[in-house]
Amino acid sequence: MFEPMITALKKQTRRIVFTEGTDPRILETAHRLHSEGILVPVLLGNSNEIQAAAAACNWPVDEIEKIDPLDYEGLDEMVSKMIELRKGKMDEAACLEALKKPNYFGTMLVKMGKADCLLGGATYSTADTVRPALQLIKTRPGSKIVSSCFILSRKTEDGNEMYAMGDCAINLDPSDEELAEIACETARTARRFTIDPKVALLSYSTLGSGKGESVDKVRKAAERLKAMNLDFPADGELQFDAAFSPVVAKTKAPESSVAGNANVFIFPDINAGNIGYKIAQRLGGFEAFGPILQGLNAPINDLSRGCNADEVYKMSIITAALI
């Protein structure tokens, strides 16, 4: 799955910002990306502290660029741009204070074209990655919200078995309109991973078998999708077994174009989504890549605080490849 991405990235010179420059997982990843010639890493933090952390874990980073937010030559220009972007919501003092934080500083590097993408969150929450991105990068034209998806992948005798699942990390209880947008964004992301999207909007009901506010919401989202001029099939509401199993689909939803064949799964809320992808990951033996943020004007992604260095490495490649 990663070979085509790596081949393409080696032909370019894409700069990726890491907000946690002293974290051992980040240092290992930066070393690998640099030595393999895949990306140009930029580590944020005090240079001496980064060097000391790198020496402690034996990952040489002498040749890798390091930027200290507290000692940046272009800070005045960055503050002016940030004041302009915040449109009266933050004055000079507030911007200066925010830019001491690597998540805000790194996001501004991307906004100003000094870097191509950003990966953070190894030591802080998803909200701390998303907040500056929403305030400074903002949503892509046509997108109203930022959402997320996970790509689930496991090796089989025939290659890779892959699925996309959304939204598992950002929107707590999306409306029917937001669910429809999440479905479109997740299908778009799925295609970047060579998944031909067949979208199932999941519920505890299959096409009217159950009742409730959540069922109504999912059904309305499916109706919104069907009213659009989509170039992929979508259906709902569907229980997971009806969406996934051709045998069950014949009984529960025999006329559905998606049931039994779905490979993009849209959950009704973050509870279902977060639990669902983790069950697939742990019990199904899938690798879970994400959360991949969707709808932003630039590629900025979040890491799980429980991630390992290999996951950081793979998410770095995914982030840069999504430009």
C-alpha positions as CSV (number, residue, x, y, z in Angstrom):
1,M,0.0,0.0,0.0
2,F,2.8,2.4,0.8
3,E,5.2,1.6,-2.1
4,P,3.4,3.8,-4.7
5,M,3.2,6.7,-2.2
6,I,6.9,6.5,-1.4
7,T,7.9,6.3,-5.0
8,A,5.9,9.4,-5.8
9,L,7.1,11.3,-2.8
10,K,10.8,10.6,-3.7
11,K,10.3,12.5,-6.9
12,Q,9.2,15.6,-5.0
13,T,10.6,17.7,-2.2
14,R,7.9,17.9,0.4
15,R,8.5,19.4,3.8
16,I,6.7,18.0,6.8
17,V,6.6,19.7,10.2
18,F,6.7,17.7,13.4
19,T,5.4,19.7,16.3
20,E,7.0,17.5,19.0
21,G,10.7,17.6,18.0
22,T,12.1,15.9,21.1
23,D,9.8,12.9,21.1
24,P,11.8,9.7,20.5
25,R,9.1,8.4,18.1
26,I,9.3,11.6,16.1
27,L,13.1,11.6,16.1
28,E,13.2,8.0,14.7
29,T,10.7,8.9,12.0
30,A,12.5,12.0,11.0
31,H,15.8,10.1,10.7
32,R,14.1,7.4,8.6
33,L,12.4,9.9,6.3
34,H,15.6,11.9,5.8
35,S,17.9,8.9,5.3
36,E,15.5,7.2,2.8
37,G,15.0,10.5,0.9
38,I,11.2,10.4,1.2
39,L,10.4,13.7,2.8
40,V,12.2,16.8,4.3
41,P,11.4,16.7,8.0
42,V,11.3,19.9,10.1
43,L,11.6,19.4,13.9
44,L,10.1,22.1,16.1
45,G,11.7,22.9,19.5
46,N,14.9,24.1,21.1
47,S,17.8,22.9,19.0
48,N,19.9,21.9,22.0
49,E,17.0,19.9,23.6
50,I,16.3,18.2,20.3
51,Q,20.0,17.2,19.9
52,A,20.1,15.9,23.5
53,A,17.0,13.9,23.0
54,A,18.3,12.5,19.8
55,A,21.6,11.5,21.4
56,A,19.7,9.8,24.2
57,C,17.9,7.5,21.8
58,N,20.7,7.2,19.2
59,W,18.9,8.7,16.2
60,P,21.3,11.2,14.5
61,V,19.4,14.3,13.4
62,D,22.4,16.7,12.7
63,E,21.4,17.2,9.1
64,I,17.7,17.7,9.8
65,E,16.3,21.2,10.0
66,K,15.2,22.4,13.5
67,I,13.2,25.5,14.2
68,D,12.7,27.0,17.6
69,P,9.4,28.9,17.8
70,L,11.0,31.1,20.5
71,D,13.9,32.2,18.2
72,Y,12.4,32.4,14.7
73,E,13.7,35.2,12.4
74,G,10.4,35.4,10.6
75,L,8.3,35.8,13.7
76,D,7.1,39.4,13.0
77,E,5.8,38.4,9.6
78,M,4.1,35.4,11.1
79,V,2.4,37.5,13.8
80,S,1.1,40.0,11.2
81,K,-0.3,37.1,9.1
82,M,-1.9,35.5,12.1
83,I,-3.6,38.8,13.2
84,E,-5.0,39.1,9.7
85,L,-6.3,35.5,9.8
86,R,-7.9,35.8,13.2
87,K,-9.8,39.0,12.1
88,G,-9.9,40.8,15.4
89,K,-10.3,37.7,17.6
90,M,-6.6,37.8,18.6
91,D,-4.4,40.8,19.1
92,E,-0.6,40.9,18.7
93,A,0.1,39.8,22.3
94,A,-2.3,36.9,22.0
95,C,-0.8,35.8,18.7
96,L,2.7,36.0,20.1
97,E,1.7,33.9,23.1
98,A,-0.1,31.3,20.8
99,L,3.0,31.1,18.5
100,K,5.1,29.9,21.4
101,K,3.2,26.7,21.2
102,P,4.5,24.3,18.5
103,N,1.0,23.4,17.3
104,Y,0.1,27.0,16.4
105,F,3.6,27.8,15.1
106,G,3.7,24.7,12.9
107,T,0.3,25.4,11.5
108,M,1.4,28.9,10.6
109,L,4.4,27.4,8.8
110,V,2.1,25.4,6.6
111,K,-0.3,28.4,6.1
112,M,2.6,30.6,4.9
113,G,4.0,28.0,2.6
114,K,7.1,27.4,4.6
115,A,6.1,23.7,4.9
116,D,3.7,21.5,2.9
117,C,2.1,19.5,5.7
118,L,2.1,18.9,9.5
119,L,1.8,15.9,11.8
120,G,1.4,16.3,15.5
121,G,-0.4,14.9,18.6
122,A,2.0,12.3,19.8
123,T,1.8,14.0,23.2
124,Y,-1.3,16.1,23.1
125,S,-5.0,15.8,22.2
126,T,-6.7,15.7,18.8
127,A,-8.4,19.0,19.8
128,D,-5.0,20.7,20.1
129,T,-4.2,19.7,16.5
130,V,-7.6,20.5,15.1
131,R,-8.1,23.9,16.8
132,P,-5.2,25.8,15.2
133,A,-6.0,24.1,11.9
134,L,-9.6,25.3,12.0
135,Q,-8.6,28.8,13.0
136,L,-5.7,29.3,10.5
137,I,-5.9,26.7,7.7
138,K,-9.7,26.6,7.7
139,T,-11.9,24.3,5.6
140,R,-11.6,23.6,1.9
141,P,-14.1,25.4,-0.4
142,G,-17.2,23.3,-0.4
143,S,-16.6,21.8,3.0
144,K,-18.5,22.9,6.1
145,I,-16.9,20.7,8.7
146,V,-13.6,18.9,9.4
147,S,-14.1,15.2,9.9
148,S,-11.9,12.1,10.1
149,C,-11.5,8.6,8.8
150,F,-9.4,5.6,9.5
151,I,-8.1,3.3,6.8
152,L,-8.2,-0.3,7.9
153,S,-5.8,-2.7,6.2
154,R,-4.6,-6.3,6.6
155,K,-2.6,-8.6,4.3
156,T,-4.3,-11.5,2.6
157,E,-3.2,-14.1,0.1
158,D,-4.5,-11.9,-2.7
159,G,-3.0,-8.6,-1.5
160,N,-4.4,-6.1,1.0
161,E,-8.0,-6.1,2.3
162,M,-8.9,-2.4,2.9
163,Y,-11.8,-0.4,4.3
164,A,-12.5,3.2,5.2
165,M,-14.4,4.2,8.4
166,G,-15.6,7.6,9.4
167,D,-16.1,9.7,11.5
168,C,-14.2,8.0,14.4
169,A,-12.4,10.9,16.0
170,I,-13.8,14.4,15.5
171,N,-17.6,15.0,15.3
172,L,-19.4,13.8,18.4
173,D,-22.9,13.5,17.1
174,P,-23.1,14.8,13.5
175,S,-26.4,15.9,12.0
176,D,-27.9,14.2,8.9
177,E,-26.4,17.0,6.8
178,E,-23.0,16.5,8.4
179,L,-23.2,12.7,8.0
180,A,-23.7,13.1,4.3
181,E,-20.7,15.4,4.1
182,I,-18.6,12.9,6.1
183,A,-19.7,10.1,3.7
184,C,-18.6,12.1,0.7
185,E,-15.2,13.1,2.3
186,T,-14.6,9.5,3.4
187,A,-15.3,8.2,-0.1
188,R,-12.9,10.8,-1.4
189,T,-10.2,9.7,1.0
190,A,-10.9,6.0,0.3
191,R,-10.1,6.6,-3.4
192,R,-6.7,8.0,-2.5
193,F,-6.0,4.5,-1.1
194,T,-7.3,2.8,-4.3
195,I,-10.5,1.8,-2.6
196,D,-13.5,2.0,-5.0
197,P,-16.0,3.4,-2.6
198,K,-19.3,1.7,-1.8
199,V,-20.7,3.6,1.1
200,A,-22.9,2.2,3.9
201,L,-24.4,4.5,6.5
202,L,-24.6,2.3,9.6
203,S,-27.3,1.9,12.2
204,Y,-28.9,-0.6,14.4
205,S,-31.7,-0.7,11.8
206,T,-31.7,-1.9,8.2
207,L,-34.0,0.0,5.9
208,G,-36.8,0.5,8.3
209,S,-36.5,-2.5,10.6
210,G,-35.9,-0.4,13.6
211,K,-37.0,3.0,14.9
212,G,-35.5,5.9,16.8
213,E,-33.9,9.4,16.4
214,S,-30.6,7.9,15.4
215,V,-32.2,5.8,12.8
216,D,-34.1,8.8,11.4
217,K,-30.9,10.8,11.2
218,V,-29.0,8.1,9.3
219,R,-31.9,7.6,6.9
220,K,-32.1,11.3,6.2
221,A,-28.4,11.4,5.5
222,A,-28.8,8.5,3.0
223,E,-31.6,10.4,1.4
224,R,-29.4,13.4,1.0
225,L,-26.7,11.4,-0.6
226,K,-29.1,9.7,-3.0
227,A,-30.4,13.2,-4.1
228,M,-26.8,14.2,-5.0
229,N,-25.1,13.5,-8.3
230,L,-22.7,11.1,-6.8
231,D,-20.2,8.9,-8.7
232,F,-20.3,6.2,-6.1
233,P,-23.1,4.1,-4.6
234,A,-24.4,4.9,-1.1
235,D,-27.2,3.4,1.0
236,G,-28.6,3.4,4.5
237,E,-29.6,2.9,7.1
238,L,-27.9,-0.5,7.2
239,Q,-26.8,-2.7,10.0
240,F,-23.2,-3.8,9.8
241,D,-23.9,-7.4,9.0
242,A,-26.3,-6.4,6.1
243,A,-23.7,-3.9,4.8
244,F,-20.8,-6.4,5.0
245,S,-22.1,-9.9,4.4
246,P,-23.6,-10.9,1.0
247,V,-25.5,-13.7,2.6
248,V,-27.2,-11.4,5.2
249,A,-27.8,-8.8,2.6
250,K,-29.9,-11.2,0.5
251,T,-32.2,-11.5,3.5
252,K,-32.2,-8.0,5.0
253,A,-31.7,-5.7,1.9
254,P,-32.0,-7.7,-1.3
255,E,-32.5,-4.6,-3.5
256,S,-29.7,-2.5,-2.1
257,S,-26.8,-1.8,-4.4
258,V,-24.4,-1.5,-1.4
259,A,-25.6,-4.1,1.1
260,G,-23.2,-7.0,1.2
261,N,-20.5,-5.1,-0.8
262,A,-19.7,-2.1,1.4
263,N,-16.1,-1.0,1.9
264,V,-16.7,2.5,3.3
265,F,-18.6,2.6,6.6
266,I,-20.1,5.7,8.1
267,F,-21.0,5.6,11.7
268,P,-23.9,7.5,13.3
269,D,-21.8,9.1,16.0
270,I,-18.3,9.1,17.5
271,N,-19.1,6.4,20.1
272,A,-20.0,3.9,17.4
273,G,-17.1,5.0,15.2
274,N,-14.4,4.9,17.8
275,I,-15.5,1.6,19.2
276,G,-16.1,0.1,15.8
277,Y,-12.7,0.8,14.2
278,K,-10.9,-0.4,17.4
279,I,-12.8,-3.7,17.4
280,A,-11.8,-4.2,13.8
281,Q,-8.2,-3.3,14.6
282,R,-7.8,-5.5,17.7
283,L,-10.1,-8.5,16.9
284,G,-9.8,-8.4,13.2
285,G,-6.1,-8.0,13.0
286,F,-6.2,-4.9,10.9
287,E,-3.7,-2.0,10.9
288,A,-5.6,1.2,11.5
289,F,-4.1,4.3,9.8
290,G,-5.5,7.6,11.1
291,P,-7.2,9.7,12.2
292,I,-6.9,11.2,8.7
293,L,-8.4,14.7,8.9
294,Q,-10.8,15.6,6.0
295,G,-12.1,18.9,4.8
296,L,-9.1,21.1,5.6
297,N,-7.4,23.4,3.1
298,A,-4.0,21.8,3.8
299,P,-2.9,18.3,4.9
300,I,-2.6,18.4,8.7
301,N,-3.0,15.1,10.6
302,D,-3.2,13.9,14.2
303,L,-1.4,11.1,15.9
304,S,-2.7,8.8,18.6
305,R,-0.8,9.4,21.9
306,G,-0.3,5.6,22.0
307,C,1.3,5.5,18.6
308,N,4.7,3.8,18.0
309,A,7.5,5.0,15.7
310,D,6.4,2.9,12.8
311,E,2.9,4.3,12.9
312,V,4.3,7.9,12.9
313,Y,6.4,7.0,9.9
314,K,3.4,5.6,8.0
315,M,1.2,8.5,9.0
316,S,3.9,10.9,7.8
317,I,3.9,9.3,4.3
318,I,0.0,9.3,4.2
319,T,-0.1,13.0,5.3
320,A,2.4,14.1,2.6
321,A,0.8,11.9,-0.1
322,L,-2.6,13.6,0.5
323,I,-1.4,16.9,-0.8
